Amino acid sequence: MAKKIACLITSMFEDSEFTEPAKAYVEGGHEVLTIGTEKGKEVEGKQGEATITIDYGIDEVNPDEYDALFLPGGFSPDILRADDRFVQFSKHFMDKNKPVFAICHGPQLLITAKALDGRNVTGYKSIKVDLENAGADYKDEEVVVCGGQLVTSRTPDDIPAFIRESNKLLEA
């Protein structure tokens, strides 16, 4: 069954951490909708390889209308976590036990949402201490799946494993 995936994103995202999983999700028959500060705004990846147009502004969306949440890395998650609307949107998925896919710095939104206590996670090495301070059990592995809900990975090198495990949850 096709799933509707919310992707919280703004400029300075890690290009491949958005483009490769999003392509795989769409090829799997799912819908990926980008959510940013403003509908129609163009945001650019930090490598300059990808430019996307935001589908919906955060004030136009209801997390109940989405089946899963996708959080690509780069500087985007750190920028977005300064805005409580994005933090609360992310927290909703964790609270409702809906699938959440966060790669590299993506878990920063979940740290700020205080949604990682007792969870097995991974992420980029520079946020390891932040994850541990948020109560998470950090694993230095290419992909970590926690509770059949949360999929996390460390870097662009881990994208194939990230996609594989995300797709398993989407098909469940």
N, C-alpha and C positions, 0 to 999 in steps of 0.2 A: 504494500500500500504506500502510495506517495506521501511523503512527509513535507511539512512546511517548516523550513529552517530559518530562524532569525539570525542574522550576522550583524553584530555591533561593530562598527568600523568608522574610522576617520583617517585623515591624511597621516602619512608616516607609518602605515601598516607594512609588515614584511610581505613583499609582493607574492612570492611563491607560497607563503603560508595561507594566503587567501585564494589565489588563483587555482592552485592544484587541487585542494580539497573541494572547493566550490564546483570545479569542473567535474570531479568524480561524483559528487552528490547529484548534480544535474544529470549526468550520464546514467546514474542509478534510478532516474525517474523522479527525483525529489526537486523541490523548489527552494532556492536560496534567495532570500530577500535581504537587501542591505538596509541597515537602520543607522542613521547618523543624526547630527544636530539639525539638519535641514534637508527636506526632500528636494531632489534635483541638483544638489550641490555635487561638484566633481571633487573626488579625493584621490590623491596620488600616493602610490607606494614609495617607501623610502629609497628603493633602488631605482626608481624612475621607470620601471618596466611595466607597471600596471596603473591605469587610471580607471576608476569606476564612478558611476553616477548613483548617488544614494536614492534608493527606492522610496523610503519613508523617513520622515523626521520622527524623533523619539516621542514627541507629543501626539503623534497620529496613530500610535500602535498600542495594542493590548497584548501582553505576554500570553494570555489565555488562548489567543488565536494561533499560536505557534506550537509545533510538536517538539522542536529541539532548538538549542542555542549553539552558535559557532563563534568562537573568539580567536581570530588570528592574532599573531604577535606583532613585533615591531614596537614602535612608540605609541601606536594607536590605543592600546588598553590603558596605558598610563595617563594619556590625555583624557580618555573617556571616564576614568574612575574619579576624576575631580568633579564630575557632574552626577549628583545623586540620582537623577532619572535613569541613567545607564546602570548604576549600581543596583538600584531597586529592581530594574528589569532583569538583571542577571540573577539576583537573589531569588526571584520568583521561580525560576527554573530549578534551582537547587532545592528550594522549599517544597516544590511540587513533585520532586523526584523525576523530572523530565530530563532527557539526554542533554548533556553539555559537553562540547568539544572545544578544548582550549589548548593552544600550542604556544610554546616559547614564553612570551610575556603575557599571553592571554589570561592566565590565572590571576593576574593583578586585579582584574575586576572582581574576581571571586574572593580575593584576600580582603578587599575593601568592603565587600558585602558580608564579611564575617561568615562565610559559608563553607569553610574548609576544615573546621575543627574535627579531628578524628578521621580525616580522609587520607587515602593513599594517593599521592600526586607526584608529578614531575613537572619540570619547567626549565627555562633557561637558567644556567648555573648562577647568574647574578641575582636571581630572586629566590634562591634556595633558602637563605636565612629568613626572608620575608614569609615564605611558605611555612617554614617551621614555626616562626613566631605567631602565625595565624592558626597554629594547632594541627597543621597537616603533617603527615608522615612522608617525608620526601624520599623518593626512590630515583636513583640515577640510572634510568632505563629508557629505551627509545619510546616506549609507550606504556602507560599505566592506566588500567581500567579499574575503577572503584565502584563497587555496589551496583554494577550493571547500569550505571547512570553517567558517570564522569569519565571522559577520556582525555588524558593529557599527554603531551610530548614535549621534547626539549628544544629542537632546532629544525631548520629546513631539511637536514639529513634524515630526520625521523618521519617525514611526511608519508612515505609509503605505509609504514606501520600505523600511523595516525589515521589515515584514510581507511585502512583495512578494519581497524577496531571500531571506528565511527560507523562505518557501513554495517557492521554486525549489529550495532544497537539500532540503527535505522530500520533494519529488516526484522527486528524482534517484534 
